[in-house]
């Protein structure tokens, strides 16, 4: 009888010990789920390139790689960086000028994200909150500091000065829409404080070749799609 009681006691202790370890493991895994997170996107885009010229807007097409760091997945703030390259091309305008450029840009930015139709209750545990957030649609908005630089300068025509195409800095307004899967749609608007196509502007009386871009500013717009390689 004593051996039987000792066996039962040993079995009960072992079962309780394993149960406590399992619960601690579950809590550790759950706590690890809530906290920081990261996104890594690669995408394609198209759009237009506007150097404030009296000409038809050339198109752009390119690729981007983007990394976002979310300090707390339950909060709205995140920080990110993006590297992109794109080709700018267009038909000859009325002044027989043609834009042919390849540009690169680097942007760093803070942003905020807003889940759509995601109801998180106060008593939801960490795992459930993360599950709801991972399956939600999400709008992201950010404001970035951008540096743009030429990779290829092939613009040609009257008044074109490719030597004037140099690196510049500016700002980007960024917006994106995350789908429940790994896909994200995005629209970026960038302003660079430099003439980046080398085309002279046309005044009411003449082609002002020496001054280049009238307002010394370039704009470009990117609309495209990205795929997230790090989404849980």
C-alpha positions as CSV (number, residue, x, y, z in Angstrom):
1,X,0.0,0.0,0.0
2,X,2.8,2.4,0.9
3,X,4.4,1.7,-2.5
4,X,1.1,2.4,-4.2
5,X,0.6,5.7,-2.3
6,X,4.2,6.7,-3.1
7,X,3.6,5.9,-6.8
8,X,0.4,8.0,-6.9
9,X,2.1,10.9,-5.2
10,X,5.1,10.8,-7.6
11,X,2.8,10.6,-10.6
12,X,0.7,13.5,-9.3
13,X,3.8,15.6,-8.7
14,X,5.2,14.8,-12.2
15,X,1.9,15.7,-13.8
16,X,1.6,19.0,-11.9
17,X,5.3,19.9,-12.7
18,X,4.8,19.3,-16.4
19,X,1.5,21.2,-16.4
20,X,3.2,24.3,-14.8
21,X,6.1,24.2,-17.2
22,X,3.6,24.0,-20.1
23,X,1.7,27.0,-18.8
24,X,4.9,29.0,-18.3
25,X,5.9,28.2,-21.9
26,X,2.5,29.3,-23.2
27,X,2.8,32.6,-21.3
28,X,6.4,33.2,-22.6
29,X,5.3,32.5,-26.2
30,X,2.3,34.7,-25.7
31,X,4.3,37.6,-24.3
32,X,6.8,37.2,-27.1
33,X,3.9,37.7,-29.6
34,X,3.1,41.2,-28.3
35,X,5.9,43.8,-28.7
36,X,8.0,44.9,-31.6
37,X,7.5,43.8,-35.2
38,X,8.9,44.4,-38.7
39,X,7.8,44.5,-42.3
40,X,10.0,44.1,-45.4
41,X,8.3,44.9,-48.7
42,X,9.5,44.7,-52.3
43,X,7.3,46.3,-54.9
44,X,6.7,47.7,-58.4
45,X,5.3,51.1,-59.3
46,X,4.4,53.5,-62.1
47,X,3.4,57.1,-62.2
48,X,4.4,60.5,-63.6
49,X,7.4,62.8,-63.3
50,X,6.8,66.6,-63.2
51,X,9.7,69.1,-63.4
52,X,7.3,72.0,-63.8
53,X,8.0,72.3,-67.5
54,X,5.7,73.3,-70.3
55,X,5.7,69.8,-71.7
56,X,3.8,66.6,-71.4
57,X,4.5,64.8,-68.2
58,X,6.8,61.8,-68.7
59,X,6.1,58.5,-67.0
60,X,8.1,56.6,-64.5
61,X,8.4,52.9,-63.8
62,X,10.5,51.3,-61.1
63,X,11.1,49.0,-58.1
64,X,11.3,49.7,-54.4
65,X,12.4,47.9,-51.2
66,X,11.0,49.1,-47.9
67,X,11.6,48.2,-44.3
68,X,9.2,49.2,-41.5
69,X,9.9,48.8,-37.7
70,X,6.9,48.8,-35.4
71,X,8.0,49.3,-31.7
72,X,4.7,48.0,-30.4
73,X,2.2,46.2,-32.6
74,X,-0.7,47.3,-30.4
75,X,0.2,51.0,-31.1
76,X,-0.1,53.2,-34.2
77,X,3.5,54.5,-34.6
78,X,6.1,53.0,-36.8
79,X,9.4,54.0,-38.5
80,X,10.7,53.0,-41.9
81,X,13.2,53.4,-44.7
82,X,12.9,52.9,-48.4
83,X,15.3,52.5,-51.3
84,X,14.0,52.8,-54.9
85,X,15.1,53.1,-58.5
86,X,13.0,54.2,-61.4
87,X,13.2,55.0,-65.1
88,X,11.7,58.2,-66.5
89,X,10.6,58.4,-70.2
90,X,8.3,60.3,-72.4
91,X,7.5,61.3,-76.0
92,X,9.1,64.4,-77.6
93,X,7.3,67.6,-76.7
94,X,6.4,70.5,-78.9
95,X,9.9,71.9,-78.5
96,X,11.5,68.6,-79.7
97,X,12.8,67.7,-76.2
98,X,12.8,64.2,-74.9
99,X,13.2,63.1,-71.3
100,X,15.2,59.9,-70.6
101,X,16.4,59.5,-67.0
102,X,17.1,56.8,-64.4
103,X,16.9,58.0,-60.8
104,X,17.4,56.5,-57.4
105,X,16.0,57.7,-54.1
106,X,16.3,57.0,-50.4
107,X,13.6,57.9,-47.9
108,X,13.4,57.7,-44.1
109,X,10.1,58.4,-42.4
110,X,7.9,58.1,-39.3
111,X,4.3,57.1,-39.8
112,X,1.0,56.0,-38.3
113,X,-1.2,53.0,-39.1
114,X,-4.9,52.7,-38.6
115,X,-6.6,49.3,-38.6
116,X,-10.0,49.1,-40.3
117,X,-12.9,47.2,-38.8
118,X,-10.7,45.6,-36.1
119,X,-12.4,45.3,-32.8
120,X,-10.0,44.6,-30.0
121,X,-11.6,44.1,-26.6
122,X,-9.9,45.0,-23.3
123,X,-10.0,41.4,-22.1
124,X,-8.4,40.0,-25.3
125,X,-5.2,38.3,-24.6
126,X,-2.0,39.1,-26.4
127,X,-2.3,36.2,-28.9
128,X,-5.9,37.2,-29.8
129,X,-5.0,40.8,-30.3
130,X,-2.1,39.9,-32.5
131,X,-4.3,37.6,-34.5
132,X,-6.9,40.3,-35.1
133,X,-4.3,42.8,-36.1
134,X,-2.6,40.5,-38.5
135,X,-5.8,39.8,-40.3
136,X,-7.0,43.4,-40.4
137,X,-6.9,45.8,-43.3
138,X,-4.7,48.8,-42.4
139,X,-4.2,52.3,-43.7
140,X,-0.7,53.8,-43.2
141,X,0.3,57.4,-43.6
142,X,3.8,58.8,-43.3
143,X,6.0,61.9,-43.9
144,X,9.5,61.2,-45.1
145,X,12.8,63.0,-45.8
146,X,14.0,62.0,-49.3
147,X,17.3,62.2,-51.1
148,X,17.1,61.6,-54.9
149,X,20.1,61.2,-57.2
150,X,20.6,60.5,-61.0
151,X,21.8,57.1,-62.2
152,X,21.5,57.8,-66.0
153,X,21.1,61.1,-67.8
154,X,19.9,60.8,-71.4
155,X,17.5,63.7,-71.9
156,X,18.0,65.5,-75.2
157,X,16.7,68.4,-77.3
158,X,16.9,72.2,-77.5
159,X,17.8,73.8,-74.2
160,X,18.6,70.5,-72.4
161,X,21.6,70.5,-70.0
162,X,22.2,67.1,-68.5
163,X,25.1,68.5,-66.4
164,X,22.5,70.4,-64.4
165,X,20.9,67.1,-63.3
166,X,22.2,66.6,-59.8
167,X,21.2,65.0,-56.5
168,X,18.7,66.8,-54.5
169,X,16.8,66.6,-51.2
170,X,13.1,67.0,-50.3
171,X,10.1,65.4,-48.7
172,X,7.6,62.6,-49.4
173,X,4.0,62.2,-48.4
174,X,3.3,58.5,-48.2
175,X,0.2,56.4,-48.0
176,X,-0.6,52.7,-48.3
177,X,-3.4,50.2,-47.8
178,X,-2.5,46.8,-46.3
179,X,-4.7,43.9,-47.3
180,X,-5.3,41.0,-45.0
181,X,-2.8,38.9,-47.0
182,X,0.8,40.1,-47.6
183,X,-0.1,42.5,-50.4
184,X,0.0,46.4,-50.0
185,X,-1.2,49.1,-52.4
186,X,0.7,52.4,-52.1
187,X,0.8,56.0,-53.3
188,X,3.8,58.3,-52.7
189,X,4.1,62.0,-53.6
190,X,7.7,63.4,-53.6
191,X,9.0,67.0,-53.9
192,X,12.7,67.5,-54.6
193,X,14.2,71.0,-54.4
194,X,16.2,70.7,-57.7
195,X,15.6,70.6,-61.4
196,X,16.2,66.9,-62.2
197,X,15.4,66.6,-65.9
198,X,17.8,69.2,-67.3
199,X,15.1,70.7,-69.6
200,X,14.9,74.5,-69.9
201,X,11.5,76.1,-69.4
202,X,9.5,78.0,-72.0
203,X,8.6,81.6,-71.2
204,X,6.0,83.6,-73.1
205,X,8.7,84.9,-75.4
206,X,11.6,82.5,-75.6
207,X,13.1,79.2,-74.4
208,X,15.0,80.1,-71.2
209,X,18.0,77.8,-71.6
210,X,20.2,79.3,-69.0
211,X,17.8,79.2,-66.0
212,X,16.6,75.6,-66.4
213,X,13.5,74.8,-64.3
214,X,11.7,78.0,-63.6
215,X,11.0,77.1,-59.9
216,X,13.9,74.7,-59.4
217,X,11.8,71.9,-58.1
218,X,10.8,68.4,-59.2
219,X,7.8,66.3,-58.3
220,X,7.2,62.6,-58.9
221,X,4.3,60.4,-58.1
222,X,4.5,56.6,-57.5
223,X,1.5,54.3,-57.4
224,X,2.1,50.6,-57.1
225,X,1.9,47.3,-55.3
226,X,4.2,45.7,-52.7
227,X,4.6,42.2,-51.1
228,X,5.5,41.8,-47.4
229,X,8.1,39.0,-46.9
230,X,8.1,39.3,-43.0
231,X,4.4,39.3,-42.2
232,X,3.5,36.8,-39.5
